[in-house]
Amino acid sequence: MMEKDNIRFSGSFLAGRHYRTGEPIALDIAGGIIVGCRSFAAADGAGKYGEETLPWIAPGLVDLQINGYAGMDLNVPDLSEEEVLALCDRLWAEGVTTFYPTIITGADESIQRGLEAIDRACRRLEREGRDTGMMHNIAGIHLEGPFISREDGPRGAHDRIFVRAPDCDSLEEWQQAAGGRIRILTLSPEWPESEAFIIRCADNGIVPAIGHTAATAGQIGLAAAAGARLSTHLGNGAHPVLPRHPHYIWDQLAEERLWASVIADGFHLPDAFLKVAHKVKGERLILVSDAVSLAGMPPGVYETPVGGNVTLTEQGRLHLTGQPALLAGSALPLAAGIGHMWSAGICSLGEAWDMASVRPSRLMNLPTSAGLTPGAPADIAIFALEQGKIRILETYKQGRLMYRHPDAG
């Protein structure tokens, strides 16, 4: 992590091309807050940067679903506090200023240990923050399972042995282990207990999400009425073949009370689906990485505890070795999804960035939903565009520089 008050160009403002308009702007920052947004000219003190060479400036990225990164796996049975801290530190380089570490279906004790490790890491970061002003980027925990579908296809890679019906007592125990940090819970509403469970979650500040489901239209409607607000990685975690209609993907697209998250890495979903989701969900479409531990690793063949022998290509596609048609998880950062949505012509760069920053913030009721407007936290990503891809140059959390790329100058 970088030293405090290393604000680009002057110590009091950050400059760049606005991610939505392309116009040169300067963000005035005080006390970790954006206090002003004004037009910017080279004469204002950009040093070697003229208006034409300014990098882009945007709100920091918010990832609602991340299982690991760069060899760090949040779902190992012996997850340590140090591994969680290392993951937090590594994600600054991807422009992620807020994320929700994701614990998936497993044995009760494994889930509990994972939640406890994340809680310990958060409490340590909070202590250090009070003493040194250090920042951290965990806003809460996403519990994905174990209350999902038992069926092959919708269940995905989740172990069927540990899948079970929603249980409020277990949730209460896990929330205690997590220090109250569980903020998103993905389940399938096909269980008879789902409706009461969703109400319980919503009443206790947890966003209920539908995912890994084979639910009927009626069950999805009841879940939304009970308080479900999100479809988790819609279009994935599904049967390989579905009836023409009806089916649970159409039903979730049509349910106006549900937001939808999608993995837009170019591998998990075809562009046609992303276009439809964009048109139907509008402001309620968000991007997630759903990254696994091999994300950010060099290309090669790896042995994993869940997928077995897997291959990571140079393009970032992770598949079962010898079976390239079968994906083995998501291996690209959130910014790659933004780049794909934009370069594929599905939406503008600015809208794609919003899908991964202000929109998830709005869903989770975070102050970063204000984006780059005065009064918002100075959670900011500085980036370059290179052949349709995004390269993060700097990341700031509440005005503090947390990452600088060696080529950032």
Solvent accessible surface area in square Angstrom, and as a share of the most:
residue,aa,sasa,rsa
1,M,89,0.40
2,M,69,0.31
3,E,136,0.61
4,K,119,0.50
5,D,102,0.53
6,N,56,0.28
7,I,17,0.09
8,R,12,0.04
9,F,56,0.23
10,S,60,0.39
11,G,42,0.40
12,S,60,0.38
13,F,15,0.06
14,L,0,0.00
15,A,0,0.00
16,G,0,0.00
17,R,74,0.27
18,H,30,0.14
19,Y,13,0.05
20,R,128,0.47
21,T,90,0.53
22,G,16,0.16
23,E,107,0.48
24,P,27,0.17
25,I,13,0.07
26,A,0,0.00
27,L,0,0.00
28,D,35,0.18
29,I,20,0.10
30,A,57,0.44
31,G,84,0.81
32,G,13,0.12
33,I,65,0.33
34,I,0,0.00
35,V,84,0.48
36,G,15,0.15
37,C,58,0.35
38,R,95,0.34
39,S,96,0.62
40,F,10,0.04
41,A,39,0.30
42,A,46,0.36
43,A,100,0.77
44,D,65,0.34
45,G,41,0.40
46,A,2,0.02
47,G,75,0.72
48,K,151,0.64
49,Y,36,0.14
50,G,26,0.25
51,E,68,0.31
52,E,156,0.70
53,T,89,0.51
54,L,7,0.03
55,P,10,0.06
56,W,35,0.12
57,I,0,0.00
58,A,0,0.00
59,P,5,0.03
60,G,4,0.04
61,L,0,0.00
62,V,0,0.00
63,D,1,0.01
64,L,2,0.01
65,Q,2,0.01
66,I,3,0.01
67,N,15,0.08
68,G,0,0.00
69,Y,5,0.02
70,A,27,0.21
71,G,45,0.44
72,M,33,0.15
73,D,34,0.18
74,L,3,0.01
75,N,42,0.22
76,V,38,0.22
77,P,85,0.54
78,D,112,0.58
79,L,10,0.05
80,S,34,0.22
81,E,30,0.14
82,E,100,0.45
83,E,60,0.27
84,V,0,0.00
85,L,27,0.14
86,A,45,0.35
87,L,1,0.00
88,C,2,0.01
89,D,63,0.33
90,R,76,0.28
91,L,2,0.01
92,W,3,0.01
93,A,24,0.18
94,E,24,0.11
95,G,0,0.00
96,V,3,0.01
97,T,0,0.00
98,T,7,0.04
99,F,0,0.00
100,Y,2,0.01
101,P,0,0.00
102,T,0,0.00
103,I,5,0.03
104,I,40,0.20
105,T,11,0.06
106,G,13,0.13
107,A,22,0.17
108,D,65,0.34
109,E,102,0.46
110,S,29,0.18
111,I,2,0.01
112,Q,66,0.29
113,R,106,0.39
114,G,4,0.04
115,L,0,0.00
116,E,57,0.26
117,A,0,0.00
118,I,0,0.00
119,D,13,0.07
120,R,95,0.35
121,A,0,0.00
122,C,0,0.00
123,R,105,0.38
124,R,79,0.29
125,L,12,0.06
126,E,60,0.27
127,R,114,0.42
128,E,64,0.29
129,G,22,0.21
130,R,181,0.66
131,D,121,0.63
132,T,84,0.49
133,G,20,0.19
134,M,49,0.22
135,M,41,0.18
136,H,40,0.18
137,N,2,0.01
138,I,14,0.07
139,A,40,0.31
140,G,3,0.03
141,I,0,0.00
142,H,2,0.01
143,L,0,0.00
144,E,5,0.02
145,G,0,0.00
146,P,1,0.00
147,F,0,0.00
148,I,0,0.00
149,S,0,0.00
150,R,91,0.33
151,E,82,0.37
152,D,105,0.54
153,G,24,0.23
154,P,0,0.00
155,R,34,0.12
156,G,40,0.38
157,A,73,0.57
158,H,12,0.05
159,D,64,0.33
160,R,123,0.45
161,I,144,0.73
162,F,71,0.29
163,V,2,0.01
164,R,61,0.22
165,A,27,0.21
166,P,11,0.07
167,D,45,0.23
168,C,37,0.22
169,D,99,0.51
170,S,12,0.08
171,L,11,0.05
172,E,82,0.37
173,E,99,0.45
174,W,4,0.01
175,Q,35,0.16
176,Q,131,0.58
177,A,14,0.11
178,A,0,0.00
179,G,47,0.46
180,G,29,0.28
181,R,43,0.16
182,I,0,0.00
183,R,93,0.34
184,I,0,0.00
185,L,0,0.00
186,T,0,0.00
187,L,0,0.00
188,S,0,0.00
189,P,7,0.04
190,E,43,0.19
191,W,43,0.15
192,P,124,0.78
193,E,81,0.36
194,S,3,0.02
195,E,77,0.35
196,A,71,0.55
197,F,2,0.01
198,I,0,0.00
199,I,78,0.40
200,R,100,0.36
201,C,0,0.00
202,A,44,0.34
203,D,112,0.58
204,N,91,0.47
205,G,51,0.49
206,I,6,0.03
207,V,15,0.08
208,P,1,0.01
209,A,0,0.00
210,I,0,0.00
211,G,3,0.03
212,H,13,0.06
213,T,4,0.02
214,A,24,0.19
215,A,3,0.03
216,T,79,0.46
217,A,54,0.42
218,G,47,0.46
219,Q,58,0.26
220,I,2,0.01
221,G,22,0.21
222,L,98,0.49
223,A,2,0.01
224,A,6,0.05
225,A,71,0.55
226,A,15,0.12
227,G,22,0.21
228,A,2,0.02
229,R,96,0.35
230,L,3,0.02
231,S,0,0.00
232,T,4,0.02
233,H,6,0.03
234,L,5,0.02
235,G,20,0.20
236,N,35,0.18
237,G,18,0.17
238,A,23,0.18
239,H,51,0.23
240,P,130,0.82
241,V,127,0.73
242,L,46,0.23
243,P,81,0.51
244,R,200,0.73
245,H,117,0.52
246,P,98,0.62
247,H,27,0.12
248,Y,15,0.06
249,I,22,0.11
250,W,125,0.44
251,D,27,0.14
252,Q,6,0.03
253,L,7,0.04
254,A,76,0.59
255,E,26,0.12
256,E,149,0.67
257,R,117,0.43
258,L,0,0.00
259,W,13,0.05
260,A,0,0.00
261,S,2,0.01
262,V,0,0.00
263,I,3,0.02
264,A,2,0.02
265,D,17,0.09
266,G,32,0.31
267,F,62,0.26
268,H,30,0.13
269,L,10,0.05
270,P,89,0.56
271,D,52,0.27
272,A,68,0.53
273,F,33,0.14
274,L,0,0.00
275,K,90,0.38
276,V,57,0.33
277,A,0,0.00
278,H,37,0.16
279,K,162,0.69
280,V,81,0.46
281,K,17,0.07
282,G,28,0.27
283,E,104,0.47
284,R,97,0.35
285,L,0,0.00
286,I,0,0.00
287,L,1,0.00
288,V,5,0.03
289,S,5,0.03
290,D,21,0.11
291,A,0,0.00
292,V,37,0.21
293,S,22,0.14
294,L,13,0.07
295,A,0,0.00
296,G,39,0.37
297,M,61,0.27
298,P,87,0.55
299,P,75,0.47
300,G,29,0.28
301,V,92,0.53
302,Y,51,0.19
303,E,130,0.58
304,T,30,0.17
305,P,125,0.78
306,V,106,0.61
307,G,31,0.30
308,G,22,0.22
309,N,67,0.34
310,V,1,0.01
311,T,27,0.16
312,L,6,0.03
313,T,37,0.22
314,E,147,0.66
315,Q,127,0.56
316,G,9,0.08
317,R,58,0.21
318,L,4,0.02
319,H,21,0.09
320,L,39,0.20
321,T,56,0.32
322,G,69,0.66
323,Q,92,0.41
324,P,81,0.51
325,A,89,0.69
326,L,88,0.44
327,L,56,0.28
328,A,29,0.22
329,G,21,0.21
330,S,2,0.02
331,A,5,0.03
332,L,37,0.19
333,P,29,0.18
334,L,3,0.02
335,A,5,0.04
336,A,31,0.24
337,G,6,0.06
338,I,0,0.00
339,G,5,0.05
340,H,42,0.19
341,M,0,0.00
342,W,79,0.28
343,S,72,0.47
344,A,36,0.28
345,G,61,0.58
346,I,13,0.06
347,C,17,0.10
348,S,64,0.41
349,L,13,0.07
350,G,4,0.04
351,E,37,0.16
352,A,0,0.00
353,W,0,0.00
354,D,14,0.07
355,M,0,0.00
356,A,0,0.00
357,S,2,0.01
358,V,13,0.08
359,R,5,0.02
360,P,0,0.00
361,S,0,0.00
362,R,108,0.39
363,L,2,0.01
364,M,21,0.10
365,N,138,0.71
366,L,36,0.18
367,P,95,0.60
368,T,18,0.10
369,S,41,0.26
370,A,42,0.33
371,G,7,0.07
372,L,11,0.05
373,T,74,0.43
374,P,79,0.50
375,G,55,0.53
376,A,1,0.01
377,P,17,0.11
378,A,0,0.00
379,D,5,0.03
380,I,0,0.00
381,A,0,0.00
382,I,0,0.00
383,F,0,0.00
384,A,20,0.16
385,L,50,0.25
386,E,75,0.33
387,Q,188,0.84
388,G,23,0.22
389,K,150,0.63
390,I,27,0.13
391,R,72,0.26
392,I,11,0.06
393,L,14,0.07
394,E,0,0.00
395,T,0,0.00
396,Y,0,0.00
397,K,19,0.08
398,Q,78,0.35
399,G,8,0.07
400,R,21,0.08
401,L,0,0.00
402,M,6,0.03
403,Y,43,0.16
404,R,68,0.25
405,H,40,0.18
406,P,120,0.76
407,D,101,0.52
408,A,3,0.03
409,G,63,0.61
